[in-house]
């Protein structure tokens, strides 16, 4: 059962809390690379979604994303490498998108700051 709700701020807080506890971040990847899509909040921006639990990531592993595999990323690599690279590439981070694909879209540097708090 998913802990995600319609409250995207609460889902962001859950993302940070759970990833700190498990030291893992979950994403979707296929032969072409990691899942990214157009931002619904920011024009001409790309967003890469991540989840704090494998089961929530698997919820989205259907339909047009069915050919993706749910994979874990160690938190230290995510924070120290991924967020820097995504920031350099101008890609936003989507955290804990719920069943309706609603979730916080933010600058990678802003997410990194939440791990320092």
TAQUIZI-V247023 format. One line per field, one symbol per residue. burial: I if it has 16 or more other C-alpha atoms within 10 Angstrom, else O. Layout:
burial = ???
This chain:
burial = OOOIIOOIOOIIOIIIOIIOOOIIIIIIIOOOOOIIOOIOOOOOOIIIIIIIIIOIIIOIIOOOOOOIIIIIOOIOOIIOOOIOOIOOOOIIIIIIIIOOOIIIIIIIOOIIOOOOO
